[in-house]
């Protein structure tokens, strides 16, 4: 009888073993690293970009606290991502979501095996060594490009909105790998349009405030602010800087115009985070990042904030109001 009992027990154990393994696998949480510039992890959890990613994953079946762990790491400056990226690699996360070109490059340097999904990545990912091609990236990187605005288009929008402007500012981010390359084309386009252009570098909100103060002291009343993930994360604070200095600013993120900036011409970054959730889900389900094509923004949007225009004392042209996709009154 003991032999029969042992045999039955062994048979049951062998029969149930696959079920136990399956239950263990299904209960294992996915671990996703988030590498993002200029914001503390605690503050990030209230930012619209983070919520778009987290909620997008939840809608796809990966819920934080149940079957998903989000490991958030940041760097105050975009030149300081190597340490946070290596930390995520040491944690053995399943996927890294890297926001901006600097974090994407650091993640790529830290690992050639952990999948990386870039979001709001400026520049050419092939030239930066992130991917072999746009359609088939190969390796461990894929994601969503920011798609820099065409230089002439931004200046055209500025002149169209404020025809009397002859001197303008350009605030650019030196950590953006292609912003420096655009400086010559910006200056050439400005000269073609009869504009005198003064460029100032800024990577943090403090430097942005100082740049606006310098432009105001120089009596420059219009500025284009080149893209920086920090600006969109702190949209309200960035918009308040423009209001305080009473400078007509065209931003590279339309969330800033919605938060109180004057104008913005940009793709939808929040939507990119939602789309990134879809790529993370595919990778967690077994897809290879190198097989997922890198995506360009599908649509650019012009947002105009008339409330802000009134507050800083500028009148936007009828042509700009006609062109705008969204008007905030």
ROVOLUM-572241 format. One line per field, with one value per residue (C-alpha): y, x, z; residue in one letter; residue number from 1. Coordinates in steps of 0.5 Angstrom, whole numbers, padded with zeros to 4 digits. Layout:
% residues N
c2 = c(Y | ...)
c1 = c(X | ...)
c3 = c(Z | ...)
resn = c(a | ...)
resi = c(NUM | ...)
END
This chain:
% residues 329
c2 = c(0000 | 0005 | 0003 | 0005 | 0011 | 0013 | 0012 | 0016 | 0021 | 0021 | 0021 | 0027 | 0031 | 0030 | 0032 | 0038 | 0040 | 0044 | 0047 | 0050 | 0052 | 0056 | 0059 | 0061 | 0064 | 0068 | 0071 | 0074 | 0081 | 0085 | 0090 | 0096 | 0101 | 0108 | 0113 | 0120 | 0127 | 0133 | 0130 | 0126 | 0120 | 0122 | 0128 | 0124 | 0120 | 0125 | 0128 | 0127 | 0123 | 0118 | 0117 | 0116 | 0110 | 0107 | 0108 | 0105 | 0099 | 0098 | 0098 | 0093 | 0088 | 0090 | 0094 | 0097 | 0093 | 0087 | 0084 | 0090 | 0094 | 0101 | 0102 | 0110 | 0113 | 0120 | 0125 | 0133 | 0134 | 0130 | 0129 | 0125 | 0118 | 0113 | 0112 | 0111 | 0107 | 0102 | 0102 | 0099 | 0094 | 0092 | 0091 | 0086 | 0090 | 0087 | 0093 | 0100 | 0106 | 0112 | 0119 | 0123 | 0122 | 0123 | 0117 | 0113 | 0113 | 0112 | 0106 | 0103 | 0104 | 0100 | 0094 | 0091 | 0086 | 0089 | 0092 | 0099 | 0103 | 0111 | 0116 | 0123 | 0122 | 0127 | 0126 | 0121 | 0114 | 0111 | 0116 | 0116 | 0108 | 0107 | 0103 | 0100 | 0103 | 0106 | 0100 | 0095 | 0097 | 0091 | 0090 | 0092 | 0099 | 0101 | 0107 | 0114 | 0120 | 0127 | 0129 | 0136 | 0142 | 0145 | 0151 | 0155 | 0153 | 0155 | 0162 | 0163 | 0162 | 0167 | 0172 | 0170 | 0171 | 0177 | 0181 | 0187 | 0183 | 0184 | 0181 | 0174 | 0169 | 0162 | 0158 | 0151 | 0145 | 0143 | 0136 | 0135 | 0132 | 0135 | 0142 | 0144 | 0142 | 0146 | 0153 | 0155 | 0153 | 0157 | 0163 | 0162 | 0162 | 0168 | 0172 | 0170 | 0172 | 0179 | 0177 | 0178 | 0172 | 0171 | 0164 | 0162 | 0155 | 0152 | 0145 | 0147 | 0151 | 0155 | 0156 | 0157 | 0163 | 0166 | 0166 | 0169 | 0175 | 0176 | 0176 | 0181 | 0186 | 0186 | 0188 | 0182 | 0180 | 0174 | 0167 | 0160 | 0155 | 0148 | 0142 | 0139 | 0133 | 0138 | 0143 | 0138 | 0135 | 0142 | 0145 | 0150 | 0152 | 0153 | 0157 | 0161 | 0163 | 0166 | 0170 | 0173 | 0176 | 0178 | 0175 | 0172 | 0165 | 0159 | 0152 | 0146 | 0142 | 0144 | 0142 | 0148 | 0152 | 0148 | 0150 | 0157 | 0158 | 0163 | 0158 | 0151 | 0147 | 0140 | 0133 | 0130 | 0127 | 0125 | 0120 | 0118 | 0115 | 0111 | 0108 | 0107 | 0102 | 0098 | 0097 | 0095 | 0090 | 0087 | 0086 | 0083 | 0078 | 0076 | 0081 | 0083 | 0091 | 0090 | 0088 | 0094 | 0100 | 0106 | 0111 | 0118 | 0123 | 0122 | 0130 | 0136 | 0141 | 0149 | 0151 | 0158 | 0161 | 0168 | 0168 | 0169 | 0173 | 0178 | 0177 | 0179 | 0185 | 0182 | 0181 | 0175 | 0176 | 0173 | 0169 | 0165 | 0164 | 0161 | 0156 | 0154 | 0147 | 0149 | 0156 | 0157 | 0163)
c1 = c(0000 | 0006 | 0009 | 0002 | 0001 | 0008 | 0007 | 0001 | 0004 | 0010 | 0005 | 0001 | 0007 | 0009 | 0003 | 0002 | 0009 | 0008 | 0002 | 0006 | 0012 | 0006 | 0003 | 0010 | 0011 | 0005 | 0006 | 0013 | 0012 | 0015 | 0021 | 0021 | 0026 | 0025 | 0031 | 0028 | 0032 | 0031 | 0026 | 0026 | 0023 | 0017 | 0015 | 0016 | 0010 | 0005 | 0008 | 0003 | 0008 | 0009 | 0002 | 0001 | 0006 | 0004 | -0004 | -0002 | 0001 | -0005 | -0009 | -0005 | -0005 | 0001 | -0001 | 0004 | 0003 | 0000 | 0005 | 0009 | 0015 | 0017 | 0024 | 0025 | 0032 | 0033 | 0039 | 0039 | 0043 | 0043 | 0050 | 0050 | 0046 | 0051 | 0051 | 0043 | 0043 | 0048 | 0044 | 0038 | 0042 | 0045 | 0037 | 0036 | 0030 | 0026 | 0026 | 0029 | 0024 | 0029 | 0027 | 0031 | 0037 | 0042 | 0039 | 0038 | 0045 | 0047 | 0042 | 0045 | 0052 | 0050 | 0047 | 0047 | 0042 | 0037 | 0031 | 0031 | 0025 | 0027 | 0021 | 0022 | 0029 | 0032 | 0037 | 0038 | 0039 | 0043 | 0048 | 0048 | 0049 | 0043 | 0040 | 0042 | 0036 | 0029 | 0025 | 0029 | 0033 | 0037 | 0040 | 0036 | 0034 | 0027 | 0022 | 0020 | 0023 | 0022 | 0023 | 0026 | 0022 | 0024 | 0028 | 0025 | 0018 | 0019 | 0022 | 0016 | 0011 | 0014 | 0014 | 0007 | 0005 | 0009 | 0010 | 0014 | 0019 | 0026 | 0030 | 0029 | 0032 | 0034 | 0034 | 0037 | 0039 | 0047 | 0045 | 0041 | 0046 | 0043 | 0041 | 0048 | 0048 | 0042 | 0045 | 0048 | 0042 | 0038 | 0042 | 0042 | 0035 | 0034 | 0038 | 0034 | 0028 | 0031 | 0032 | 0037 | 0038 | 0041 | 0042 | 0043 | 0044 | 0040 | 0039 | 0035 | 0030 | 0034 | 0038 | 0032 | 0030 | 0037 | 0036 | 0029 | 0032 | 0038 | 0033 | 0029 | 0035 | 0037 | 0030 | 0028 | 0021 | 0020 | 0024 | 0024 | 0025 | 0028 | 0026 | 0028 | 0025 | 0025 | 0021 | 0015 | 0016 | 0015 | 0011 | 0007 | 0014 | 0017 | 0011 | 0011 | 0018 | 0016 | 0010 | 0014 | 0019 | 0013 | 0017 | 0013 | 0016 | 0014 | 0016 | 0018 | 0012 | 0005 | 0004 | 0007 | 0002 | -0003 | 0000 | 0000 | 0006 | 0004 | 0005 | 0008 | 0009 | 0010 | 0008 | 0004 | 0010 | 0004 | 0002 | 0009 | 0009 | 0002 | 0005 | 0012 | 0007 | 0005 | 0012 | 0014 | 0008 | 0010 | 0017 | 0015 | 0011 | 0017 | 0018 | 0025 | 0026 | 0030 | 0024 | 0020 | 0021 | 0023 | 0017 | 0017 | 0011 | 0005 | 0003 | 0005 | 0000 | 0000 | -0003 | -0004 | -0006 | -0010 | -0010 | -0003 | -0002 | -0007 | -0003 | 0004 | 0001 | 0002 | -0003 | -0002 | -0004 | -0011 | -0006 | -0004 | -0011 | -0013 | -0007 | -0008 | -0010 | -0012 | -0014 | -0014 | -0018)
c3 = c(0000 | 0002 | -0005 | -0009 | -0005 | -0007 | -0014 | -0014 | -0010 | -0015 | -0021 | -0018 | -0017 | -0024 | -0027 | -0023 | -0024 | -0030 | -0027 | -0021 | -0026 | -0030 | -0024 | -0022 | -0029 | -0029 | -0022 | -0024 | -0025 | -0031 | -0029 | -0033 | -0032 | -0034 | -0035 | -0036 | -0035 | -0030 | -0025 | -0018 | -0019 | -0013 | -0017 | -0024 | -0022 | -0022 | -0029 | -0035 | -0039 | -0033 | -0033 | -0040 | -0040 | -0033 | -0035 | -0042 | -0040 | -0035 | -0041 | -0044 | -0038 | -0034 | -0028 | -0023 | -0016 | -0019 | -0025 | -0026 | -0023 | -0025 | -0023 | -0025 | -0025 | -0027 | -0028 | -0027 | -0033 | -0039 | -0039 | -0033 | -0035 | -0035 | -0028 | -0027 | -0034 | -0031 | -0025 | -0029 | -0032 | -0025 | -0023 | -0029 | -0032 | -0037 | -0041 | -0041 | -0043 | -0045 | -0045 | -0050 | -0054 | -0048 | -0044 | -0050 | -0052 | -0044 | -0044 | -0051 | -0048 | -0042 | -0045 | -0052 | -0049 | -0045 | -0050 | -0050 | -0052 | -0054 | -0053 | -0056 | -0058 | -0062 | -0068 | -0073 | -0069 | -0074 | -0074 | -0066 | -0067 | -0064 | -0069 | -0076 | -0080 | -0078 | -0081 | -0078 | -0072 | -0071 | -0064 | -0058 | -0059 | -0062 | -0060 | -0062 | -0065 | -0063 | -0070 | -0070 | -0073 | -0079 | -0078 | -0083 | -0081 | -0074 | -0076 | -0081 | -0075 | -0071 | -0077 | -0078 | -0071 | -0070 | -0077 | -0073 | -0070 | -0073 | -0067 | -0064 | -0059 | -0060 | -0053 | -0055 | -0051 | -0052 | -0049 | -0056 | -0061 | -0067 | -0064 | -0065 | -0072 | -0073 | -0071 | -0077 | -0081 | -0076 | -0077 | -0084 | -0084 | -0080 | -0085 | -0090 | -0087 | -0085 | -0077 | -0072 | -0068 | -0061 | -0059 | -0051 | -0049 | -0043 | -0040 | -0034 | -0031 | -0028 | -0034 | -0038 | -0033 | -0034 | -0041 | -0042 | -0037 | -0041 | -0047 | -0044 | -0042 | -0049 | -0051 | -0055 | -0055 | -0059 | -0058 | -0060 | -0055 | -0058 | -0055 | -0048 | -0044 | -0038 | -0041 | -0042 | -0036 | -0032 | -0037 | -0032 | -0029 | -0036 | -0039 | -0032 | -0034 | -0041 | -0037 | -0032 | -0037 | -0042 | -0048 | -0054 | -0054 | -0059 | -0055 | -0058 | -0054 | -0054 | -0047 | -0045 | -0049 | -0046 | -0039 | -0040 | -0046 | -0052 | -0058 | -0059 | -0065 | -0064 | -0064 | -0059 | -0053 | -0049 | -0054 | -0056 | -0048 | -0050 | -0056 | -0052 | -0047 | -0053 | -0055 | -0048 | -0048 | -0055 | -0052 | -0046 | -0050 | -0054 | -0059 | -0061 | -0061 | -0067 | -0071 | -0069 | -0073 | -0070 | -0071 | -0073 | -0070 | -0075 | -0074 | -0072 | -0068 | -0067 | -0061 | -0059 | -0052 | -0053 | -0045 | -0045 | -0051 | -0047 | -0041 | -0044 | -0048 | -0055 | -0061 | -0066 | -0073 | -0076 | -0080 | -0074 | -0071 | -0078 | -0078 | -0071 | -0069 | -0062 | -0059 | -0052 | -0049)
resn = c(x | x | x | x | x | x | x | x | x | x | x | x | x | x | x | x | x | x | x | x | x | x | x | x | x | x | x | x | x | x | x | x | x | x | x | x | x | x | x | x | x | x | x | x | x | x | x | x | x | x | x | x | x | x | x | x | x | x | x | x | x | x | x | x | x | x | x | x | x | x | x | x | x | x | x | x | x | x | x | x | x | x | x | x | x | x | x | x | x | x | x | x | x | x | x | x | x | x | x | x | x | x | x | x | x | x | x | x | x | x | x | x | x | x | x | x | x | x | x | x | x | x | x | x | x | x | x | x | x | x | x | x | x | x | x | x | x | x | x | x | x | x | x | x | x | x | x | x | x | x | x | x | x | x | x | x | x | x | x | x | x | x | x | x | x | x | x | x | x | x | x | x | x | x | x | x | x | x | x | x | x | x | x | x | x | x | x | x | x | x | x | x | x | x | x | x | x | x | x | x | x | x | x | x | x | x | x | x | x | x | x | x | x | x | x | x | x | x | x | x | x | x | x | x | x | x | x | x | x | x | x | x | x | x | x | x | x | x | x | x | x | x | x | x | x | x | x | x | x | x | x | x | x | x | x | x | x | x | x | x | x | x | x | x | x | x | x | x | x | x | x | x | x | x | x | x | x | x | x | x | x | x | x | x | x | x | x | x | x | x | x | x | x | x | x | x | x | x | x | x | x | x | x | x | x | x | x | x | x | x | x | x | x | x | x | x | x | x | x | x | x | x | x | x | x | x | x | x | x)
resi = c(1 | 2 | 3 | 4 | 5 | 6 | 7 | 8 | 9 | 10 | 11 | 12 | 13 | 14 | 15 | 16 | 17 | 18 | 19 | 20 | 21 | 22 | 23 | 24 | 25 | 26 | 27 | 28 | 29 | 30 | 31 | 32 | 33 | 34 | 35 | 36 | 37 | 38 | 39 | 40 | 41 | 42 | 43 | 44 | 45 | 46 | 47 | 48 | 49 | 50 | 51 | 52 | 53 | 54 | 55 | 56 | 57 | 58 | 59 | 60 | 61 | 62 | 63 | 64 | 65 | 66 | 67 | 68 | 69 | 70 | 71 | 72 | 73 | 74 | 75 | 76 | 77 | 78 | 79 | 80 | 81 | 82 | 83 | 84 | 85 | 86 | 87 | 88 | 89 | 90 | 91 | 92 | 93 | 94 | 95 | 96 | 97 | 98 | 99 | 100 | 101 | 102 | 103 | 104 | 105 | 106 | 107 | 108 | 109 | 110 | 111 | 112 | 113 | 114 | 115 | 116 | 117 | 118 | 119 | 120 | 121 | 122 | 123 | 124 | 125 | 126 | 127 | 128 | 129 | 130 | 131 | 132 | 133 | 134 | 135 | 136 | 137 | 138 | 139 | 140 | 141 | 142 | 143 | 144 | 145 | 146 | 147 | 148 | 149 | 150 | 151 | 152 | 153 | 154 | 155 | 156 | 157 | 158 | 159 | 160 | 161 | 162 | 163 | 164 | 165 | 166 | 167 | 168 | 169 | 170 | 171 | 172 | 173 | 174 | 175 | 176 | 177 | 178 | 179 | 180 | 181 | 182 | 183 | 184 | 185 | 186 | 187 | 188 | 189 | 190 | 191 | 192 | 193 | 194 | 195 | 196 | 197 | 198 | 199 | 200 | 201 | 202 | 203 | 204 | 205 | 206 | 207 | 208 | 209 | 210 | 211 | 212 | 213 | 214 | 215 | 216 | 217 | 218 | 219 | 220 | 221 | 222 | 223 | 224 | 225 | 226 | 227 | 228 | 229 | 230 | 231 | 232 | 233 | 234 | 235 | 236 | 237 | 238 | 239 | 240 | 241 | 242 | 243 | 244 | 245 | 246 | 247 | 248 | 249 | 250 | 251 | 252 | 253 | 254 | 255 | 256 | 257 | 258 | 259 | 260 | 261 | 262 | 263 | 264 | 265 | 266 | 267 | 268 | 269 | 270 | 271 | 272 | 273 | 274 | 275 | 276 | 277 | 278 | 279 | 280 | 281 | 282 | 283 | 284 | 285 | 286 | 287 | 288 | 289 | 290 | 291 | 292 | 293 | 294 | 295 | 296 | 297 | 298 | 299 | 300 | 301 | 302 | 303 | 304 | 305 | 306 | 307 | 308 | 309 | 310 | 311 | 312 | 313 | 314 | 315 | 316 | 317 | 318 | 319 | 320 | 321 | 322 | 323 | 324 | 325 | 326 | 327 | 328 | 329)
END
